[in-house]
Amino acid sequence: MMKLYYGPGACSFVPHVTLEVIKAATGEDFEAQAVKLHKGEQKTPEYLAMNPLGLVPVLVEDGKPLTQIVAICDYLERRFPQAGLLPTDPWLRAQAMSTFAWMNNTVHPTFTHIYRPANFASGEAAQADVRQVGLDVFRSHLERIQGMAQKAAPFLFGDTPSFVDAYALVFLRWGGLVGIDPAGLPAYKAYVERLAAAPAVAAAIAREGIALETYKPK
Ligand SMILES: N[C@@H](CCC(=O)N[C@@H](CS)C(=O)NCC(=O)O)C(=O)O
């Protein structure tokens, strides 16, 4: 059975939703192993032997680990084409992958600047600046996703929630954690609520034990 190592609320939610969509469509079950990131469980020797980068997610298939969200989701989508995770038309599929790549290589690392500014600057003032610039840029990325959400029918690439949608949900939650009020992004918020109500997405949310609303007014 495939096994996913995930951190509750982390980016590993993206393959987690993917596995739930596959399970609903094909009956293929998976095991989900929570990794407590705040306790550093991703840095133990056993974990590092599996993923030397010390990060979630990891998908284990036949005892072999696969890392990186884009590779994991691409693998799952090709292995289970009947799950309808992406459009079958090559051009439309490439459009979905283009958005997915942007989320993974741009939006996600922008958030890291807000969450872990010490990874990017050493002095306190410099770190505050990294954080502030990261916040402004992250907000602009969320606005771009809101533009996509306005055209979602009902999801970004059709009727089935995909890993691209799951990433969009993660970013809105993360925005809330750093003070971005989702009420200021109404079309994005409505789309994420619709997505969270889809049974496969709801199942991943329930297993991770996470709340959709993370924003706390000051
Ligand atoms: N490029 C990686 C990013 C993975 C990543 O950033 N994982 C974060 C959670 S969102 C993590 O494991 N952080 C734990 C740590 O930094 O110790 C991927 O696509 O899988």
The ligand as an ORCA input file, in Angstrom:
! r2SCAN-3c Opt
* xyz 0 1
  N      10.005     21.690     -2.613
  C       9.479     20.814     -1.577
  C       9.024     21.664     -0.409
  C       8.661     20.870      0.800
  C       8.533     21.731      2.048
  O       8.852     22.938      2.034
  N       8.047     21.119      3.145
  C       7.890     21.842      4.399
  C       6.434     21.901      4.863
  S       5.416     22.906      3.824
  C       8.644     21.106      5.517
  O       8.703     19.895      5.530
  N       9.226     21.873      6.464
  C       9.872     21.299      7.606
  C      11.186     21.948      7.898
  O      11.526     22.963      7.228
  O      11.860     21.470      8.801
  C       8.355     19.974     -2.165
  O       7.802     20.356     -3.202
  O       8.052     18.874     -1.645
*
